[in-house]
Amino acid sequence: MAVVKKTREASAKAAGRVEGQARVKAVLSGDTVVVFGNRTSPSELPQELTISLLGLEAPRLSGKRADEPFAFQSREFLRKLVIGKLVTFQVVTAVEQRSFGSILLEGEDVAPLLVKSGWVKVKPPKSGPVPP
């Protein structure tokens, strides 16, 4: 298992971007995963990072209310694709303690595959500045 490697180039650091490789620990929804790295010492817990795919919107699983239609199927599609696999990630922005970015599996961005499969949709752009 690979340790979550945080490499920051000058421009990425200025923009607050974080990049690295990690294994997918969990899939929370059709557009959100939890990645983790190994411990660097026996007394240390593995690092975890929750990443929502930037610009995508999946049906929501709901704990107390009814799930949105196809929420389970959307999550399962992504889970079968990435769970336990080594991925490359890039966090582009964080809003209210949520990290947004991209995930590459074997060098291929998973976002277009999810959109093409029909389990997620592209979020309409909000008014205001567009992130780089």
C-alpha positions as CSV (number, residue, x, y, z in Angstrom):
1,M,0.0,0.0,0.0
2,A,1.2,3.4,-0.8
3,V,1.5,6.2,1.6
4,V,-0.6,9.3,0.8
5,K,2.1,11.4,-0.9
6,K,1.5,15.1,-0.9
7,T,3.5,16.7,-3.6
8,R,3.0,20.4,-4.0
9,E,4.4,22.3,-6.9
10,A,4.8,26.1,-6.6
11,S,1.6,26.9,-8.5
12,A,-0.3,24.1,-6.8
13,K,0.8,25.3,-3.4
14,A,-0.3,28.8,-4.1
15,A,-3.7,27.6,-5.1
16,G,-3.9,25.3,-2.1
17,R,-3.9,22.1,-4.2
18,V,-2.9,18.8,-2.9
19,E,-1.9,15.9,-5.1
20,G,-0.8,12.3,-4.4
21,Q,-1.5,8.6,-4.6
22,A,-3.5,6.6,-2.1
23,R,-5.8,3.6,-1.9
24,V,-9.6,4.0,-1.9
25,K,-10.9,2.9,1.5
26,A,-14.6,3.7,1.1
27,V,-17.1,5.1,-1.4
28,L,-19.7,7.3,0.3
29,S,-21.8,8.1,-2.7
30,G,-21.6,8.1,-6.5
31,D,-19.3,11.1,-6.4
32,T,-17.4,10.9,-3.1
33,V,-14.6,8.6,-1.9
34,V,-12.3,8.2,1.1
35,V,-8.7,7.5,0.3
36,F,-6.0,6.5,2.8
37,G,-2.3,5.9,3.1
38,N,-0.2,3.5,5.3
39,R,1.1,4.3,8.7
40,T,4.6,5.7,8.8
41,S,5.0,4.3,12.4
42,P,3.1,1.7,14.5
43,S,1.7,4.4,16.8
44,E,0.4,6.6,14.0
45,L,-3.1,6.2,12.4
46,P,-3.3,6.1,8.6
47,Q,-4.0,9.4,6.9
48,E,-7.5,9.7,5.3
49,L,-8.9,12.2,2.9
50,T,-12.5,12.5,1.7
51,I,-12.7,13.7,-1.9
52,S,-15.8,14.8,-3.8
53,L,-15.4,14.8,-7.5
54,L,-15.3,18.4,-8.7
55,G,-18.2,19.4,-11.0
56,L,-20.3,16.2,-10.5
57,E,-23.5,15.5,-8.7
58,A,-24.7,12.0,-7.8
59,P,-28.0,10.9,-6.3
60,R,-27.7,11.2,-2.5
61,L,-28.0,8.3,0.0
62,S,-29.9,9.5,3.0
63,G,-29.7,8.0,6.5
64,K,-33.0,9.2,7.9
65,R,-35.1,9.9,4.8
66,A,-35.6,8.0,1.6
67,D,-32.6,7.8,-0.7
68,E,-32.8,9.7,-4.0
69,P,-33.6,7.4,-6.9
70,F,-30.6,5.4,-8.1
71,A,-28.4,6.5,-5.2
72,F,-27.4,3.0,-4.3
73,Q,-26.7,2.0,-7.9
74,S,-24.6,5.1,-8.4
75,R,-22.5,4.4,-5.4
76,E,-22.1,0.8,-6.3
77,F,-20.9,1.6,-9.8
78,L,-18.1,3.8,-8.4
79,R,-17.4,1.4,-5.5
80,K,-16.8,-1.6,-7.9
81,L,-14.6,0.6,-10.1
82,V,-12.2,2.0,-7.4
83,I,-12.5,0.3,-4.0
84,G,-9.2,-1.0,-2.7
85,K,-7.3,0.3,-5.8
86,L,-4.4,2.7,-5.9
87,V,-5.5,6.0,-7.4
88,T,-3.9,9.3,-8.1
89,F,-5.8,12.3,-6.7
90,Q,-5.8,16.0,-6.9
91,V,-7.7,18.3,-4.5
92,V,-8.4,21.5,-6.3
93,T,-10.5,23.3,-3.7
94,A,-12.0,22.9,-0.3
95,V,-15.3,24.4,0.8
96,E,-16.7,24.1,4.4
97,Q,-14.3,21.2,5.2
98,R,-15.1,19.3,2.0
99,S,-12.4,18.6,-0.5
100,F,-13.2,18.7,-4.2
101,G,-11.0,17.4,-6.9
102,S,-10.3,14.6,-9.4
103,I,-9.3,10.9,-9.2
104,L,-7.4,9.0,-11.8
105,L,-7.5,5.2,-12.0
106,E,-4.6,3.8,-14.0
107,G,-4.0,7.3,-15.4
108,E,-7.6,7.8,-16.5
109,D,-9.9,10.4,-14.9
110,V,-12.9,8.5,-13.5
111,A,-15.3,11.6,-13.9
112,P,-16.0,11.2,-17.6
113,L,-16.6,7.5,-17.1
114,L,-19.2,8.2,-14.4
115,V,-21.0,10.8,-16.5
116,K,-20.9,8.5,-19.6
117,S,-22.4,5.7,-17.5
118,G,-25.3,7.9,-16.5
119,W,-24.9,7.5,-12.7
120,V,-23.9,11.1,-12.1
121,K,-24.6,14.4,-13.8
122,V,-22.5,17.5,-14.4
123,K,-23.3,20.3,-12.0
124,P,-24.5,23.5,-13.7
125,P,-22.0,26.3,-13.2
126,K,-22.6,28.7,-10.4
127,S,-22.3,32.4,-11.1
128,G,-19.0,33.9,-10.0
129,P,-15.4,33.2,-10.8
130,V,-14.5,29.8,-12.2
131,P,-11.7,27.9,-10.4
132,P,-8.5,27.4,-12.4
